[in-house]
Amino acid sequence: MFGLKSLLTVALVSVVAALPTLEERAATTCGSTSYTASQVSAAAAAACKYYKAGTTAGSSTYPHQYNNYEGFNFAVAGPWQEFPILSGGVYTGGSPGADRVVINTSCGLAGAITHTGASGNNFVGCSGTN
């Protein structure tokens, strides 16, 4: 029995060690713009803060409901909210740019999407969002 416990412990440690870190999983690229995990997390946290408070960033409409007409396979179940992600800091109003983080109403990070490369007002997935 000691051998089986040792083997299971080694196997579990190996699996955990092989998992990517949270930062590796959360970083994304939208079009030619790369965002670090910290930038993604900051945008998602801001979206959550505004959503939970029932407010928006400045005089914008963000965050607002995202309906997923494109049919993305997000990491968390909806309903979802979209919120701009910017390379120069957290969105506080004004022009939202092309890129968005998507959270669910429990503030789970669903993914990242962009208008860059999409037709009309549609979205395509950023890296890691299918």
C-alpha positions as CSV (number, residue, x, y, z in Angstrom):
1,M,0.0,0.0,0.0
2,F,2.9,2.4,0.7
3,G,4.1,2.0,-2.9
4,L,0.7,2.9,-4.3
5,K,0.4,6.0,-2.1
6,S,3.9,7.2,-3.1
7,L,3.1,6.6,-6.8
8,L,-0.2,8.5,-6.5
9,T,1.6,11.4,-4.7
10,V,4.3,11.6,-7.4
11,A,1.7,11.4,-10.2
12,L,-0.4,14.2,-8.6
13,V,2.7,16.5,-8.1
14,S,3.7,15.8,-11.7
15,V,0.2,16.8,-13.0
16,V,0.1,20.0,-10.9
17,A,3.7,21.0,-12.0
18,A,2.7,20.5,-15.6
19,L,-0.3,22.9,-15.4
20,P,0.3,26.3,-16.8
21,T,0.3,29.1,-14.3
22,L,-2.7,31.4,-14.0
23,E,-0.7,34.2,-15.7
24,E,0.1,32.0,-18.7
25,R,-3.6,31.0,-19.0
26,A,-4.9,34.6,-18.7
27,A,-2.7,36.5,-21.0
28,T,-4.2,37.1,-24.5
29,T,-3.5,38.6,-27.9
30,C,-6.3,40.5,-29.8
31,G,-5.3,41.2,-33.4
32,S,-1.7,42.4,-33.0
33,T,-2.2,43.7,-29.4
34,S,-0.9,41.5,-26.6
35,Y,-2.2,41.9,-23.1
36,T,-0.6,40.5,-20.0
37,A,-2.4,38.5,-17.4
38,S,-2.3,41.6,-15.1
39,Q,-4.0,43.7,-17.8
40,V,-6.7,41.1,-18.4
41,S,-7.3,40.7,-14.7
42,A,-7.5,44.5,-14.1
43,A,-10.1,44.9,-16.9
44,A,-12.1,41.9,-15.6
45,A,-12.0,43.3,-12.1
46,A,-13.1,46.7,-13.2
47,A,-16.0,45.2,-15.2
48,C,-17.0,43.2,-12.1
49,K,-16.8,46.3,-9.9
50,Y,-19.1,48.3,-12.2
51,Y,-21.4,45.4,-12.8
52,K,-21.9,44.7,-9.1
53,A,-22.4,48.4,-8.3
54,G,-24.9,48.7,-11.1
55,T,-22.9,51.6,-12.7
56,T,-20.8,52.2,-15.8
57,A,-17.4,53.5,-16.6
58,G,-17.8,57.3,-17.0
59,S,-20.6,58.1,-19.4
60,S,-20.2,54.9,-21.4
61,T,-22.5,51.9,-21.5
62,Y,-19.8,49.5,-20.3
63,P,-20.1,47.0,-18.9
64,H,-23.1,45.8,-20.8
65,Q,-24.7,42.6,-21.7
66,Y,-22.9,40.4,-24.2
67,N,-25.2,38.0,-26.1
68,N,-22.6,35.8,-27.7
69,Y,-24.2,35.8,-31.2
70,E,-20.9,34.5,-32.5
71,G,-21.2,31.3,-30.5
72,F,-17.9,31.4,-28.5
73,N,-17.2,28.5,-26.2
74,F,-16.4,30.5,-23.1
75,A,-14.6,29.3,-20.0
76,V,-17.6,30.1,-17.8
77,A,-21.4,29.9,-18.3
78,G,-23.4,33.1,-19.0
79,P,-25.1,35.4,-18.8
80,W,-22.1,37.6,-19.8
81,Q,-21.0,41.2,-19.7
82,E,-18.4,42.8,-22.0
83,F,-16.0,45.5,-21.0
84,P,-13.1,47.2,-22.9
85,I,-9.5,46.2,-22.4
86,L,-6.9,48.7,-23.2
87,S,-3.1,48.4,-23.3
88,G,-2.6,51.8,-21.6
89,G,-4.6,51.2,-18.4
90,V,-8.1,50.3,-17.2
91,Y,-11.0,51.7,-19.2
92,T,-12.8,54.6,-17.4
93,G,-14.9,55.9,-20.3
94,G,-14.5,57.4,-23.7
95,S,-13.5,55.4,-26.8
96,P,-13.6,51.7,-26.0
97,G,-11.2,50.6,-28.7
98,A,-11.7,47.2,-30.4
99,D,-10.9,44.7,-27.6
100,R,-13.1,43.4,-24.8
101,V,-12.9,41.1,-21.8
102,V,-16.0,39.1,-21.1
103,I,-17.1,38.1,-17.6
104,N,-20.2,36.4,-16.4
105,T,-22.5,37.9,-13.8
106,S,-20.6,36.0,-11.1
107,C,-17.5,37.9,-12.2
108,G,-15.8,34.8,-13.7
109,L,-13.5,35.5,-16.6
110,A,-15.1,34.1,-19.7
111,G,-12.5,35.2,-22.3
112,A,-11.4,38.0,-24.6
113,I,-12.9,39.1,-27.9
114,T,-12.1,41.8,-30.5
115,H,-13.7,43.6,-33.4
116,T,-10.3,43.5,-35.2
117,G,-10.6,41.1,-38.1
118,A,-14.4,40.7,-37.7
119,S,-17.0,41.8,-40.2
120,G,-19.4,44.6,-39.3
121,N,-19.9,44.9,-35.6
122,N,-19.2,41.3,-34.9
123,F,-16.4,39.9,-32.8
124,V,-13.7,37.3,-33.2
125,G,-11.9,35.5,-30.3
126,C,-8.6,36.7,-29.0
127,S,-6.0,34.0,-28.3
128,G,-7.4,31.5,-25.9
129,T,-11.1,32.2,-26.8
130,N,-12.7,29.9,-29.3
